[in-house]
Each structure stands twice: as C-alpha cells, then as structure tokens.
Amino acid sequence: MRRTRSNVEAARDLRQRMTPAEERLCAALRGRQAAGWKIRRQHQVGAYVLDFAIPSIRLGIELDGSVHDTRQEDDTARALALAGEGYRLLRFSSQRELADLDGVIAEIVMAAAALRAE
C-alpha cells in the first residue's frame, strides 16, 4: 500500500481535529515520555491513518470513541489490512483513556517492550 495525497491530507486534518482523549494521550506521550519510545500521532500506513504509532516496532495505537461500537466489521478489516503491513494494534476506548491514562500508558509501554524483544 502506498501513501496517497488524500491520506496525507487526511492525516493533517486529523492532527488539527484531535478529540479530547487524543489530545490528552498525545500530551502524555510527547517527547519520548513513554519509556523513551518515539511515538507519532496520526501516522499513515497504507490507506489508513493510525491515531498513534511506534513505527520502529510497527505498533499502532487506536483510541476508539462511541462511533466504533457500530463499526466492528470495518475495524476488523482495518486491523487485518494493517497486519498485512506488519502492524499490531492496541485499541483503547476513549472512556478508558480518560479514566485511566496511567494504565493505558503502562499497557503501551509493556506491549512495545514485548514487540522489541521478539
């Protein structure tokens, strides 16, 4: 899959319109605060834009709002396409991130360490 002009523009747009949960997680992850990992926001992979990613180990991090409750088939297809690109996904509900930011960050750090060890 290639990056196209349309998903470059989509990623730029998404960076400007982040949800409160995305803004909060972004602030917590900025500047390698998560165990030194370089984490990108609105990272393009093929035809998709991940909320956050650690490209060096191909880990995608998604924050799912309530809209995802009705998009499970789309999310599964997206996860399979990203797996085809070598990415593994961590999914968190926005509600969980807002209630337990430290737990979400700890889970991201543990998953990243496990992928690095592989």
Contacts in CASP RR format, 6 or more apart in sequence:
PFRMAT RR
TARGET T0000
AUTHOR 0000-0000-0000
METHOD contacts of the structure
MODEL  1
MRRTRSNVEAARDLRQRMTPAEERLCAALRGRQAAGWKIRRQHQVGAYVL
DFAIPSIRLGIELDGSVHDTRQEDDTARALALAGEGYRLLRFSSQRELAD
LDGVIAEIVMAAAALRAE
1 45 0 8 1.000
1 46 0 8 1.000
1 47 0 8 1.000
1 81 0 8 1.000
1 85 0 8 1.000
2 46 0 8 1.000
3 44 0 8 1.000
3 46 0 8 1.000
4 47 0 8 1.000
7 44 0 8 1.000
7 46 0 8 1.000
7 47 0 8 1.000
7 48 0 8 1.000
7 49 0 8 1.000
8 44 0 8 1.000
10 49 0 8 1.000
11 42 0 8 1.000
11 43 0 8 1.000
11 44 0 8 1.000
11 49 0 8 1.000
12 42 0 8 1.000
14 42 0 8 1.000
14 49 0 8 1.000
15 41 0 8 1.000
15 42 0 8 1.000
18 26 0 8 1.000
18 41 0 8 1.000
19 63 0 8 1.000
19 65 0 8 1.000
19 94 0 8 1.000
20 94 0 8 1.000
20 98 0 8 1.000
21 63 0 8 1.000
21 65 0 8 1.000
21 94 0 8 1.000
21 97 0 8 1.000
21 98 0 8 1.000
22 41 0 8 1.000
22 51 0 8 1.000
22 63 0 8 1.000
24 97 0 8 1.000
24 98 0 8 1.000
24 101 0 8 1.000
25 52 0 8 1.000
25 61 0 8 1.000
25 63 0 8 1.000
25 97 0 8 1.000
25 101 0 8 1.000
25 104 0 8 1.000
25 105 0 8 1.000
26 41 0 8 1.000
26 52 0 8 1.000
28 34 0 8 1.000
28 101 0 8 1.000
28 105 0 8 1.000
29 37 0 8 1.000
29 39 0 8 1.000
29 52 0 8 1.000
29 105 0 8 1.000
29 108 0 8 1.000
32 38 0 8 1.000
32 39 0 8 1.000
34 105 0 8 1.000
34 108 0 8 1.000
34 109 0 8 1.000
34 112 0 8 1.000
35 109 0 8 1.000
35 112 0 8 1.000
35 113 0 8 1.000
37 54 0 8 1.000
37 56 0 8 1.000
37 108 0 8 1.000
37 109 0 8 1.000
37 112 0 8 1.000
38 54 0 8 1.000
38 55 0 8 1.000
38 56 0 8 1.000
39 52 0 8 1.000
39 53 0 8 1.000
39 54 0 8 1.000
39 61 0 8 1.000
40 52 0 8 1.000
40 53 0 8 1.000
40 54 0 8 1.000
40 55 0 8 1.000
41 51 0 8 1.000
41 52 0 8 1.000
42 49 0 8 1.000
42 50 0 8 1.000
42 51 0 8 1.000
43 49 0 8 1.000
43 50 0 8 1.000
43 52 0 8 1.000
43 53 0 8 1.000
43 55 0 8 1.000
43 60 0 8 1.000
44 50 0 8 1.000
45 53 0 8 1.000
45 82 0 8 1.000
45 85 0 8 1.000
45 87 0 8 1.000
46 85 0 8 1.000
47 81 0 8 1.000
48 78 0 8 1.000
48 81 0 8 1.000
48 82 0 8 1.000
50 60 0 8 1.000
50 61 0 8 1.000
50 62 0 8 1.000
50 82 0 8 1.000
50 87 0 8 1.000
50 89 0 8 1.000
51 60 0 8 1.000
51 61 0 8 1.000
51 62 0 8 1.000
51 63 0 8 1.000
52 60 0 8 1.000
52 61 0 8 1.000
52 62 0 8 1.000
52 63 0 8 1.000
53 59 0 8 1.000
53 60 0 8 1.000
53 61 0 8 1.000
53 87 0 8 1.000
54 60 0 8 1.000
54 61 0 8 1.000
54 112 0 8 1.000
57 112 0 8 1.000
57 115 0 8 1.000
57 116 0 8 1.000
58 85 0 8 1.000
58 86 0 8 1.000
58 87 0 8 1.000
58 88 0 8 1.000
58 115 0 8 1.000
59 87 0 8 1.000
59 88 0 8 1.000
59 89 0 8 1.000
59 90 0 8 1.000
59 108 0 8 1.000
59 111 0 8 1.000
59 112 0 8 1.000
59 115 0 8 1.000
60 82 0 8 1.000
60 87 0 8 1.000
60 88 0 8 1.000
60 89 0 8 1.000
60 90 0 8 1.000
61 89 0 8 1.000
61 90 0 8 1.000
61 92 0 8 1.000
61 108 0 8 1.000
62 89 0 8 1.000
62 90 0 8 1.000
62 91 0 8 1.000
62 92 0 8 1.000
63 92 0 8 1.000
63 93 0 8 1.000
63 94 0 8 1.000
63 97 0 8 1.000
64 75 0 8 1.000
64 91 0 8 1.000
64 92 0 8 1.000
64 93 0 8 1.000
64 94 0 8 1.000
65 93 0 8 1.000
65 94 0 8 1.000
65 95 0 8 1.000
66 94 0 8 1.000
68 75 0 8 1.000
75 91 0 8 1.000
79 89 0 8 1.000
82 89 0 8 1.000
83 89 0 8 1.000
88 111 0 8 1.000
88 115 0 8 1.000
90 107 0 8 1.000
90 108 0 8 1.000
90 111 0 8 1.000
92 104 0 8 1.000
92 107 0 8 1.000
96 104 0 8 1.000
97 104 0 8 1.000
END
